[in-house]
Amino acid sequence: MLKAAQSSYSDLSGVAQVLVFAVPLFAAEFFVRPDSLALRALEKFVVFVLVPLAFVRFHGRDLGLRMDRRVAAYTVLLCLFVLPFYVFAGSIPVMRSFYPVGGVHSTALGFAGHQFQQFFLVLGTEVFYRGVLCVWISDIGRRSVLVSPVVYAARHVGKPGPEFLGSAPADVVFGAFDYRVNSIVPSVVAHWLGMALTDYFCSVEPVFPVLGSRAQELMFGVLAVF
């Protein structure tokens, strides 16, 4: 039976093999949720970086961390496009009540340590959603950008409403940039910097208090429709 399963797997296309590989990873992503940030970072690194790395080594693929001038240019462009949204998120009341996860860090060293751990959360997230479920299946063309938004949004159930509503569109934008350069570096950098900016601006006085409150009312109205 094992040989038959191996034979059937070998007969699959490269894209199909990737999607089969993605199923147990998504199950782990959806159901395994450690409480502490340190354990979450460790889980992300082991399950969503080391395991995919073993897969690409076995199949002769690339993890998706390619870096050159074009990738660097797209990384800067993606940051310029998305980082203002992360800054604005720090003025939305419900986001301020949720972030930073674990509370406000009173020292620069504490904040830096928190962001160091969050880097591994981001790296694992990007390897899976923009690597496995986008760059790795780029053989299907631009449609690869549309594979992960629904499951990415599902992973954000329970997060603040604005974050949930923005998760699928953000997935498409991040995936589109990564698809263009065949690398997840743009989304890794933008996502990590964005999380750091959200933590910081949720820890200080809101920059746009009125607009933040109005944006929250609008988004809650949208969620109420669903």
N, C-alpha and C positions, 0 to 999 in steps of 0.2 A: 504493500500500500504506500509506503514511504517513497519507494522508487517511482511509483506511478504518479504520486503527487509532485515529485521533483521533475519528472518528465513533462507533466502538464505545465508546471511553472516555467520550465525552460522553453516551452513552445509559445509562451506569451510574448507579446511585443514588449519593447523596452518600457513604453509608457504604462502598459498594463502591469508589468512587474513592479514599477514604482508605486502604482496605486494599491496593489496588493500589500506591498511593504508598508504603506501609509496607514492601513486600517488599524493594526494593533497599536501603532504610535498614537493615533488619534484617540483610541480607547484609553490609553494611559494618560493622555493630555486631558481628557474629559472627566475621568473618574478618579485619578490620583491627584490629590490636592493637599500637599503638606501644609501644616499650619505656619511654620516659621519661614521667614524669607531665606535664611541660609539653607534649609532643607529643600525649598522650592528651587533655589539656584542650583543646588547639587543635582536634583532630579532632572532639571532642564539640561544640564551639561551632560549627564550620563545618558539619558534616554534620547534626547533630541540633538545631541552633537556627536557623542562617541558612537552610538548605535548607527546613525546615518553614515558616519565616517567609515565604519566597518562595511556597510552596504556598498558604498561607492568604491572602496578598495577592492571588494570582491568582484564587482561588476565592471571595474575599469572606468568608473565615472569620475566626475569632479564635484566636490562638495558645494562649490558655488561661491568661494571666497576669492575669486580672481580680482586682481587690482592692477590697473594701468591708468593712463591719463584720461581716457574716456570714462572709465568708471569713476575716477575722482571728480570729473566735471559733473557727471550725473548725480553724484553724491551731494555736491554743493547745491545743485539746482533743486534736488528733492528737499534738502534742509531749508532752503529759502522758501519753498512752497508750503511745507507742513509745519515748521516750527512756530510760526505765529499762532496757529490753532492751539498748540500746547500752551503757549503763553496765555492766551485768552482763557483756556480751561481753568487757569488759576483764579479767575474772577467769578466762576460759576459756583454758587453756594454748595450744591450737592457734591461737586468735585472737591471743594475745600474741606468738606466734612469727611471725605474718604481718603484723601492723600495728604501727606505722605503715609504710606502703609507703615504701621508701627509707631506713628507719631512724629512730631517735629523734632529734628535734630538740632540741638542747641549749639553745637560746635562744628566748625568746618571739617574737622577730622571725622566726626560721626556721620556727617552728610556724605563725605567722600567714600567712607566705608560702605554706606548704604548703596551708593551708586555703583560701587565695585561689584556688589552682589547682584544688583539689578542688571548689570551687563550680561551676566550668564543667563538670566531670564530672557533678555532680549535676544541673545545669540541663539538660544534654543528655539525660541518662537520663530525667528526669521529663518533658521535652517529648515524648520518644518513647513511653515505656511508659505514662505516665499521661495524656499529652496526645493524641498520635496514636492510641494503641490503647485509649483510654478516653473522655476528654472529647469528642474529635472524633467519636466514633461513639455518643454518648449517645442518639441517635435510636432505638436498639434497646432502650432502657430499661436496667434494672439489669444485664442480661446483659453490658453493656459492661465491667463490672468483672471479668468472668471471661475476657476475650479474651486478655490478656497474661501471666497467671501462668506458663503453661508455657514460653513463649519467654523470659520473664524468668529463670526457673529455669535454662533451658538456657544462658543467658549467664553463670550463676554456676558452671558446671562448672569445676573446677580451683581454686575458692576453698575456704577452710576448710569442713569438713563442717557445722558449725553455721550458717554463713552460707548455704550451699547449701540446707539444710533449711528455713531461715527465709525464703528469698527469695520463694517463691510465696505463702505466707500474708501476708508483708509487702506484696507487690504488691496482694493483694486488699484489705487494710486501707487502704493508701494510696489505691488507686483508689476505694474506697467513699467516703472523705472528699472526694476531688476531684470525684467524680460528684455528690455532694449540693450542692456550691456551684458546679459548672461552672467550676472553676479548678484549676490545678495548684500554686498557691501553697502550700497546706498541705503537700503532699508535698515540694516543693522545700525549704521551711524545715526540716521535720522530718528529711528525709534528710541535709541538709547539717550541721545541728547534731548529728545522730546520728553521722555520720562523724567529726566533730571530737571528740565525746565518746569514741568508740571509740579514736581515735588517742591521746588524752590518757590514758585509763585503761589502755591497753595499755603506756604508757610509764612508769607509776608502779607501786608495789607493789599487787598485786591487792586489791580491797576485799573480795571474797568467795572466798578461795582454795580452801576446801574445797568449797563449793557449785559453784564453777567447774569443779573437777576431776570432781565427780560428774556434772555436766551434760554434760561432754564424754564421759564413759564411756557415759552413756545415749544420747547422740546417735550415737556411733560404733556402738553396738549396733543402733540403728535402721538406720543406713546398711549395716551388715553383712547385714541381712535382704534388702536390695535388691541 
